[in-house]
Amino acid sequence: MRISEFLLVVILFSPLLAKADPATRTVPLLVREQIEDGKVKGLSCFKKRLLSYFEQEMNIHFAIQSLPFRRAEQLTAQGGGLLWGMPAIPPENDRAGMYLFSDPVYSTYAWMVVRKDFKPRIKQVSDLQGLKLSTFYGVTYSSEFERQRGKLFEVEEEPDSETARLQKLLLGRVDISLMHSRYPSADTVKSTSIKSLPELQALEILPHPIEEMQIRFALGRKAMQMGKSWSHNLLAELNLAIERGHKTGAIQKIVSNTHPCH
């Protein structure tokens, strides 16, 4: 090949070479497992879509491991992975400074599910006096809620099964079951959940959530101290992807999508 021909090939293909992506980084991602009928459920369409956004935006691959939340939380603190969905320990409650947090990805709401004969009007934490609530293991709420837990009202933490908790509510063993959803409307929560949770037909979702929580990624400080390659600059890259997703509307489009997967 003559030099002139070689130079022509280089000129033609140099834009493709310049755009070549670096090797995809694999990031261990720990997610709370959800159990129905004694079996661990797969990721919801929503989580798949949202995590896929970050994989594409950041050129990474999530190696996903579903675990009971307390185990996932412990493993994250030990530097074993990035934890998805961290309302359990908001930054202000991480007094030991064990975690590093991403910017908020989206908000989720703690909706109060009650029996249809439920009479009290609940608008704030103080209205929960004398009631028994059911929630998932490991989830904490606002500072006011946590101060009153076990004093003004009782809280029973349950395994990660929404069905089992709703059945317990129907049997009258608790007064309120807290149900988390990203939708800001009680009607939307019910209409999008009733197919998988038919128990909701005999129950009511109160019109106002008791809590709004910000969902973030969390990283154990030990992952940084141990110099793990997957954690290098990870939170900064996540925050950039979160910022871009909010600016373009890509994240909100995923969060507000009520259509089931096909």
C-alpha positions as CSV (number, residue, x, y, z in Angstrom):
1,M,0.0,0.0,0.0
2,R,1.3,3.4,-1.0
3,I,1.8,6.0,1.7
4,S,-0.9,8.2,0.2
5,E,-3.4,5.3,0.3
6,F,-2.5,4.5,3.9
7,L,-3.0,8.1,4.9
8,L,-6.4,8.1,3.2
9,V,-7.5,5.0,5.3
10,V,-6.3,6.7,8.5
11,I,-8.3,9.8,7.7
12,L,-11.4,7.9,6.9
13,F,-11.4,5.7,10.0
14,S,-9.9,8.1,12.6
15,P,-13.4,9.5,13.6
16,L,-14.5,5.9,14.4
17,L,-11.3,5.3,16.4
18,A,-11.8,8.5,18.3
19,K,-15.3,7.6,19.3
20,A,-14.4,4.1,20.5
21,D,-15.6,3.6,24.0
22,P,-13.3,2.5,26.8
23,A,-13.8,-0.9,28.4
24,T,-17.1,-1.2,30.2
25,R,-16.6,-1.1,34.0
26,T,-18.5,-3.7,36.1
27,V,-20.0,-2.3,39.3
28,P,-21.3,-4.7,42.0
29,L,-24.8,-3.4,42.8
30,L,-26.7,-4.6,45.9
31,V,-30.5,-4.3,45.8
32,R,-33.2,-5.2,48.4
33,E,-34.7,-8.5,47.6
34,Q,-38.5,-8.7,47.4
35,I,-40.3,-11.9,48.3
36,E,-43.7,-13.1,47.2
37,D,-45.1,-16.6,48.0
38,G,-41.7,-17.6,49.5
39,K,-39.8,-16.8,46.3
40,V,-37.5,-13.9,45.5
41,K,-39.0,-11.7,42.8
42,G,-36.9,-10.4,39.9
43,L,-36.3,-6.7,39.4
44,S,-39.4,-4.7,38.4
45,C,-39.6,-3.1,35.0
46,F,-39.1,0.3,36.6
47,K,-35.8,-0.7,38.3
48,K,-34.6,-2.4,35.1
49,R,-35.3,0.8,33.0
50,L,-33.7,3.1,35.6
51,L,-30.6,1.0,36.1
52,S,-30.3,0.6,32.3
53,Y,-30.3,4.4,32.0
54,F,-27.2,4.6,34.3
55,E,-25.5,1.7,32.5
56,Q,-25.8,3.4,29.1
57,E,-25.1,6.9,30.4
58,M,-22.0,5.9,32.3
59,N,-20.8,3.0,30.1
60,I,-20.9,0.6,33.1
61,H,-22.4,-2.8,33.8
62,F,-24.2,-3.5,37.0
63,A,-23.6,-7.0,38.5
64,I,-26.8,-7.1,40.5
65,Q,-27.2,-9.1,43.7
66,S,-30.5,-9.2,45.5
67,L,-30.2,-9.6,49.3
68,P,-32.2,-9.0,52.4
69,F,-31.8,-5.3,53.1
70,R,-29.9,-5.7,56.4
71,R,-27.4,-8.0,54.7
72,A,-27.1,-5.6,51.7
73,E,-26.6,-2.7,54.1
74,Q,-23.8,-4.6,56.0
75,L,-22.1,-5.6,52.8
76,T,-22.1,-2.1,51.5
77,A,-20.6,-0.8,54.8
78,Q,-17.8,-3.4,54.3
79,G,-17.0,-2.1,50.9
80,G,-18.7,-5.0,49.0
81,G,-20.8,-3.0,46.6
82,L,-22.9,0.0,45.6
83,L,-26.3,0.0,47.3
84,W,-29.3,1.0,45.3
85,G,-32.3,2.7,46.9
86,M,-31.2,4.1,50.2
87,P,-34.1,5.7,52.1
88,A,-33.2,3.5,55.1
89,I,-30.3,5.7,56.2
90,P,-30.7,9.3,54.9
91,P,-27.4,11.2,55.0
92,E,-28.5,13.1,58.1
93,N,-29.0,9.9,60.0
94,D,-25.6,8.4,59.1
95,R,-24.0,9.6,62.3
96,A,-21.1,7.1,62.1
97,G,-20.2,8.4,58.6
98,M,-20.1,4.9,57.2
99,Y,-21.6,5.8,53.8
100,L,-21.1,8.2,50.9
101,F,-24.3,9.1,49.1
102,S,-25.2,10.1,45.6
103,D,-27.5,13.0,44.8
104,P,-31.2,12.2,45.0
105,V,-32.4,10.2,41.9
106,Y,-36.1,10.5,42.6
107,S,-38.6,10.7,45.4
108,T,-40.7,7.9,46.9
109,Y,-43.7,8.2,49.2
110,A,-44.8,6.2,52.2
111,W,-48.5,5.7,51.6
112,M,-50.8,4.5,54.5
113,V,-52.9,1.5,53.6
114,V,-55.8,0.9,56.0
115,R,-59.0,-1.2,56.3
116,K,-62.1,0.5,54.9
117,D,-63.6,1.0,58.4
118,F,-60.5,3.0,59.5
119,K,-61.8,6.2,61.2
120,P,-58.8,8.4,62.4
121,R,-57.7,11.3,60.2
122,I,-53.9,11.1,59.7
123,K,-52.1,14.2,58.4
124,Q,-49.0,14.2,60.5
125,V,-46.9,12.0,62.7
126,S,-48.6,13.1,65.9
127,D,-51.9,11.7,64.5
128,L,-50.5,8.2,64.7
129,Q,-50.9,8.0,68.5
130,G,-51.9,4.6,69.8
131,L,-51.7,2.9,66.4
132,K,-49.7,-0.1,65.2
133,L,-47.9,0.3,61.9
134,S,-46.3,-2.3,59.6
135,T,-43.2,-1.5,57.5
136,F,-40.3,-3.3,55.9
137,Y,-37.2,-4.3,57.8
138,G,-34.5,-1.6,58.1
139,V,-36.5,1.4,56.7
140,T,-36.3,4.6,58.8
141,Y,-38.3,7.7,58.2
142,S,-38.1,11.4,59.3
143,S,-36.4,12.4,62.5
144,E,-39.8,13.1,64.1
145,F,-41.2,9.7,63.1
146,E,-38.1,8.0,64.5
147,R,-38.3,9.9,67.8
148,Q,-41.9,8.8,68.3
149,R,-41.4,5.2,67.2
150,G,-42.2,2.9,70.1
151,K,-43.5,5.8,72.2
152,L,-46.4,7.5,70.5
153,F,-47.1,4.5,68.3
154,E,-45.8,1.0,67.6
155,V,-43.9,-0.2,64.5
156,E,-43.6,-3.8,63.4
157,E,-40.9,-4.4,60.9
158,E,-41.7,-7.3,58.5
159,P,-39.9,-9.4,55.9
160,D,-39.9,-8.0,52.3
161,S,-43.3,-9.3,51.3
162,E,-46.0,-6.7,50.5
163,T,-48.7,-9.4,50.2
164,A,-47.9,-10.8,53.7
165,R,-48.1,-7.3,55.2
166,L,-51.4,-6.5,53.6
167,Q,-52.9,-9.8,54.7
168,K,-51.8,-9.0,58.3
169,L,-53.6,-5.7,57.9
170,L,-56.8,-7.4,56.7
171,L,-56.7,-9.7,59.7
172,G,-56.6,-6.6,62.0
173,R,-53.2,-7.4,63.5
174,V,-51.9,-3.9,62.5
175,D,-53.8,-0.6,61.9
176,I,-51.7,0.7,59.0
177,S,-49.4,-0.8,56.5
178,L,-46.9,1.6,55.0
179,M,-46.5,1.0,51.2
180,H,-43.7,2.7,49.3
181,S,-44.4,4.0,45.8
182,R,-42.8,6.6,43.5
183,Y,-46.2,7.8,42.4
184,P,-47.5,11.0,44.1
185,S,-51.1,10.1,43.8
186,A,-53.0,7.5,45.9
187,D,-55.3,6.6,43.0
188,T,-52.3,6.0,40.7
189,V,-50.6,3.8,43.4
190,K,-53.7,1.7,43.7
191,S,-54.4,1.4,40.0
192,T,-50.8,0.4,39.2
193,S,-50.5,-2.1,42.1
194,I,-53.9,-3.8,42.3
195,K,-53.0,-6.5,39.7
196,S,-50.0,-7.8,41.7
197,L,-51.6,-7.0,45.0
198,P,-55.3,-7.9,44.8
199,E,-55.7,-7.4,48.6
200,L,-55.9,-3.7,47.8
201,Q,-59.4,-4.2,46.5
202,A,-60.6,-4.6,50.1
203,L,-58.4,-1.8,51.5
204,E,-58.0,1.9,51.2
205,I,-55.0,4.1,50.6
206,L,-55.2,7.3,52.5
207,P,-55.1,10.4,50.2
208,H,-51.9,11.9,51.7
209,P,-48.5,10.1,52.2
210,I,-47.1,10.3,55.7
211,E,-43.5,10.7,54.3
212,E,-41.6,11.7,51.2
213,M,-38.2,10.2,50.9
214,Q,-35.3,10.7,48.5
215,I,-33.9,7.6,46.8
216,R,-30.1,7.6,46.3
217,F,-27.2,5.3,45.7
218,A,-25.0,4.7,48.7
219,L,-21.3,3.6,48.8
220,G,-19.5,2.4,51.9
221,R,-16.5,4.5,52.8
222,K,-14.4,1.3,53.0
223,A,-14.8,0.7,49.3
224,M,-12.9,3.9,48.7
225,Q,-10.3,3.2,51.5
226,M,-9.7,-0.3,50.1
227,G,-8.9,1.2,46.6
228,K,-11.4,-1.0,44.7
229,S,-11.2,-0.2,41.0
230,W,-14.9,-0.2,40.5
231,S,-15.5,2.5,43.1
232,H,-13.0,5.0,41.7
233,N,-14.7,8.3,41.0
234,L,-18.0,6.3,40.9
235,L,-20.2,8.8,42.9
236,A,-19.0,11.7,40.9
237,E,-19.9,9.9,37.7
238,L,-23.3,8.9,39.1
239,N,-24.0,12.5,40.1
240,L,-23.2,13.7,36.6
241,A,-25.6,11.1,35.2
242,I,-28.3,12.1,37.7
243,E,-27.8,15.8,36.8
244,R,-28.0,15.1,33.1
245,G,-31.1,12.8,33.6
246,H,-32.9,15.5,35.4
247,K,-32.0,18.2,32.9
248,T,-33.1,16.1,29.9
249,G,-36.2,14.7,31.6
250,A,-34.9,11.1,31.0
251,I,-35.2,10.1,34.7
252,Q,-38.6,11.7,35.2
253,K,-39.9,9.9,32.1
254,I,-38.9,6.5,33.6
255,V,-40.2,7.4,37.1
256,S,-43.6,8.6,35.8
257,N,-44.1,5.7,33.4
258,T,-47.2,3.7,34.5
259,H,-47.2,1.2,31.6
260,P,-46.2,-2.4,32.4
261,C,-43.4,-4.2,30.6
262,H,-44.3,-6.2,27.6
